[in-house]
Amino acid sequence: MDAKTKAIVAHITLIGWIVAIVINSNQKEEFASFYIRQYLGIMLMFFAAGIVGIVPVIGWITAVVLWVGGVVFWVMSLISAIQGETKEVPLVGKYFQDWFKGM
């Protein structure tokens, strides 16, 4: 599987992300690793939305913002992976690359 395919598979659900990690661990490719890290950060945004959504009103508003941002970032990241470009998602993409550089 080439790096572009791994990057695209990583964006297709949690199972696809796990498959991409396993396949990429055998033969590391920086392009695939880049998008594996981006998608991990996006998944954590959805997880955070679920956690803060427990808090009434302010938590709900924050959860909606995180969820909508996560969807927008997911679409942007997937499109960049399909195009074969390494583009970080706005605002937080550089942090995802930094925080998860061990992947």
MOKA-V843566 format. One record per residue. N is the residue number from 0. RES is the residue in three letters. NEAR is the number of other C-alpha atoms within 12 Angstrom. D_LAST is the distance of its C-alpha to the last C-alpha in whole Angstrom. Layout:
# MOKA-V843566
((N	RES	NEAR	D_LAST) (N	RES	NEAR	D_LAST))
This chain:
# MOKA-V843566
((0	MET	18	18) (1	ASP	19	17) (2	ALA	29	14) (3	LYS	29	16) (4	THR	28	17) (5	LYS	36	14) (6	ALA	42	13) (7	ILE	37	16) (8	VAL	32	16) (9	ALA	38	13) (10	HIS	39	15) (11	ILE	25	18) (12	THR	19	18) (13	LEU	19	16) (14	ILE	13	16) (15	GLY	22	15) (16	TRP	31	12) (17	ILE	23	12) (18	VAL	24	14) (19	ALA	38	11) (20	ILE	33	8) (21	VAL	21	11) (22	ILE	24	12) (23	ASN	31	9) (24	SER	19	9) (25	ASN	12	12) (26	GLN	17	12) (27	LYS	22	9) (28	GLU	23	11) (29	GLU	24	10) (30	PHE	32	12) (31	ALA	39	10) (32	SER	38	6) (33	PHE	44	9) (34	TYR	49	10) (35	ILE	50	8) (36	ARG	39	7) (37	GLN	44	11) (38	TYR	45	12) (39	LEU	38	10) (40	GLY	37	12) (41	ILE	41	15) (42	MET	28	15) (43	LEU	26	15) (44	MET	31	18) (45	PHE	28	20) (46	PHE	19	19) (47	ALA	24	21) (48	ALA	27	24) (49	GLY	22	25) (50	ILE	19	25) (51	VAL	22	27) (52	GLY	22	29) (53	ILE	17	31) (54	VAL	15	32) (55	PRO	12	36) (56	VAL	12	36) (57	ILE	14	34) (58	GLY	19	31) (59	TRP	19	32) (60	ILE	18	32) (61	THR	24	29) (62	ALA	25	27) (63	VAL	24	29) (64	VAL	22	27) (65	LEU	29	24) (66	TRP	27	24) (67	VAL	18	26) (68	GLY	27	23) (69	GLY	34	20) (70	VAL	23	23) (71	VAL	19	23) (72	PHE	33	20) (73	TRP	36	19) (74	VAL	21	22) (75	MET	27	21) (76	SER	37	17) (77	LEU	36	18) (78	ILE	22	21) (79	SER	25	19) (80	ALA	33	17) (81	ILE	24	21) (82	GLN	16	22) (83	GLY	21	19) (84	GLU	22	19) (85	THR	28	16) (86	LYS	27	17) (87	GLU	30	16) (88	VAL	32	18) (89	PRO	19	20) (90	LEU	15	21) (91	VAL	24	17) (92	GLY	30	15) (93	LYS	20	14) (94	TYR	19	14) (95	PHE	29	11) (96	GLN	28	9) (97	ASP	16	10) (98	TRP	17	10) (99	PHE	20	6) (100	LYS	19	5) (101	GLY	15	4) (102	MET	28	0))
